[in-house]
Amino acid sequence: MPRNVILLASLLCACNTPVADEIARSAARRAVEPVLAARFPGVPLMPATNCIIDNATAPEIITLATSARSAPESATRIVLDVAQRPATIQCLATDGLPVLLNTL
């Protein structure tokens, strides 16, 4: 496991602060965007990524944050699971669809 992944995981487990949360969310976004781009071409990445991150659980965020490079199949599974949740679908319809329609 790369050293930076171990450090990130240690930081995330050691503290539950807004800074740690934002670091984890930022790292998780880097895992979510390629999955969305590959699986859902044409979907506006920023709103869709935000919907996935906002509806993922804390353990899912941590897994995404640590799996961006080392376990892309885990990231794909989590993104697809979160994308099917009713709250995520609602978010995508509310935040992502208008962006998509404005690009047509």
Steps between C-alpha positions, in 0.01 A plus 500: 500500500648840408626706789266794428196269514611367840555855623158610374327203661679566828403865496138421426477242775681715753273800490147585412528868414367715219854517355536121499154469346588744222830322430317168473227645278758660272692174465173311444405737217815395315374141511140583406556718193671238280230246583224744408679603181540138392161365607279801433644693203352843459392535862627830643785384724498766770132477598495122464817462707355725769182291509700179541723645772209660685307172508789268584550380855812589698652152448428527127670840487806359672510201266466727198768733635746217544412303188538763229818339365539175687154343458297657219260203498402584860438860400285390206290272719442773759415766239248270331344405835468862614367609158201265541384646832179703484663806657780490242255466213304797634821700532602415145157600370507827692865602460634304203215502252476880466874518432470224240203669331687832486779333303268373225 
